[in-house]
Amino acid sequence: MFQGLPTPPDALPLPSSLPSLPLPAPPLPSPPASSRTPLRSQVAGGEYEYEVCLYSRATQRGRGKGKAAFSLGREWAWETAGAVGVLRGGDKCGAGPKRSVRITFECAESEKLGPVSERSTCAYATTLATPAAC
């Protein structure tokens, strides 16, 4: 304890080494307005349209009335904090994996969801231009 003071009889000895604790994750950027308002993307002449509610869900819908909608993901995780994130755990893709979408953030004056591409079977990618990335 303190030098020169007697140790109280009920004092617990301190371990010679304390376990190291994990460092906290870096702070995340403030969520852009898109985390509250869905953003939509549609490739001209494309078969599908996409909707992203950042940090919570992404959906793919066939164009036209009565077309099916598929979840592209419901579980948010950062690949690179503040720069690239992924929504995973979407609907199963036939006999393949569950759908997912990778979102790369870009600095811009206003928010806009970029075109969505299918990088591999049921693994999609898009960009989100937003002032929150600046």
C-alpha positions in Angstrom: 0.0 0.0 0.0 1.5 3.3 1.1 5.1 3.3 2.1 5.5 3.5 5.9 1.9 2.7 6.6 0.9 -0.7 8.0 -1.2 -3.0 5.7 -4.7 -3.5 7.1 -5.3 -7.1 8.1 -8.3 -7.5 5.6 -6.4 -6.0 2.6 -6.2 -8.3 -0.4 -2.9 -8.7 -2.1 -2.5 -7.1 -5.5 -1.6 -9.5 -8.3 1.9 -9.0 -9.7 0.5 -8.5 -13.2 -3.0 -7.4 -14.2 -4.6 -9.0 -17.3 -4.6 -6.7 -20.3 -8.0 -5.4 -21.4 -9.0 -4.9 -25.0 -8.9 -1.3 -26.2 -12.2 0.2 -27.0 -13.2 0.4 -30.7 -12.5 3.8 -32.4 -15.4 6.2 -32.4 -17.8 5.9 -35.3 -18.7 8.9 -37.4 -22.0 10.5 -36.8 -24.7 8.6 -38.7 -25.7 10.5 -41.9 -29.4 11.4 -42.4 -29.6 8.2 -44.5 -29.6 6.2 -41.4 -33.1 7.5 -40.8 -34.3 7.9 -44.4 -34.1 5.1 -46.9 -31.9 5.8 -49.9 -32.7 4.2 -53.3 -30.7 3.2 -56.3 -31.7 2.0 -59.7 -29.5 1.2 -62.7 -31.1 2.6 -65.8 -32.8 -0.3 -67.7 -31.9 -2.6 -64.8 -34.1 -5.4 -63.6 -33.9 -4.4 -59.9 -34.1 -1.4 -57.6 -32.4 -1.2 -54.2 -33.2 0.5 -50.9 -30.7 1.0 -48.1 -31.5 2.1 -44.5 -28.0 2.5 -43.3 -26.9 0.4 -40.3 -30.1 -1.6 -40.3 -31.3 -3.1 -43.6 -31.0 -3.2 -47.4 -33.6 -4.5 -49.8 -33.6 -5.6 -53.5 -36.9 -5.4 -55.4 -37.8 -6.6 -58.9 -39.0 -3.7 -61.0 -42.7 -3.8 -61.7 -45.9 -4.5 -59.8 -46.0 -7.8 -57.8 -42.2 -8.4 -58.1 -40.5 -10.2 -55.2 -38.4 -8.3 -52.6 -35.3 -9.8 -51.0 -33.3 -8.7 -47.9 -29.7 -8.0 -48.7 -28.8 -7.8 -45.0 -29.9 -6.8 -41.5 -26.6 -7.1 -39.5 -24.2 -4.1 -39.7 -20.5 -4.4 -39.3 -17.6 -2.1 -40.2 -14.9 -3.5 -42.5 -12.9 -0.3 -42.1 -14.3 2.0 -39.4 -16.0 5.1 -41.0 -15.1 4.1 -44.6 -16.5 0.6 -45.5 -19.3 -1.3 -43.9 -21.3 -4.4 -44.7 -24.9 -5.4 -44.1 -24.9 -9.2 -43.8 -27.5 -11.9 -43.0 -29.9 -11.2 -45.8 -32.2 -13.8 -47.4 -30.7 -17.0 -48.5 -29.7 -17.0 -52.2 -31.1 -20.3 -53.6 -28.6 -23.0 -52.6 -25.9 -20.4 -52.1 -24.9 -18.0 -49.4 -27.1 -15.4 -47.6 -27.2 -12.1 -49.4 -25.0 -9.2 -48.3 -24.1 -5.7 -49.4 -20.8 -3.9 -49.0 -21.1 -0.1 -48.7 -18.1 2.2 -49.4 -18.5 5.8 -48.0 -17.4 8.7 -50.2 -17.1 12.4 -49.3 -19.8 14.5 -51.0 -21.9 17.6 -50.4 -25.2 15.7 -50.5 -26.3 12.1 -49.9 -26.7 9.7 -52.8 -26.6 5.9 -53.1 -24.6 4.8 -56.1 -25.4 2.0 -58.5 -25.4 -1.5 -57.0 -23.3 -4.2 -58.5 -23.2 -8.0 -57.8 -19.5 -8.7 -57.1 -20.1 -12.4 -56.7 -23.2 -14.6 -56.3 -25.5 -12.6 -54.0 -22.7 -10.4 -52.7 -23.5 -6.8 -53.7 -21.5 -3.6 -53.5 -22.5 0.1 -53.7 -21.2 3.5 -52.7 -22.8 6.1 -50.4 -21.8 9.6 -51.1 -22.4 11.7 -47.9 -21.1 14.7 -46.0 -20.6 12.4 -43.0 -17.6 10.8 -44.8 -15.8 14.1 -45.2 
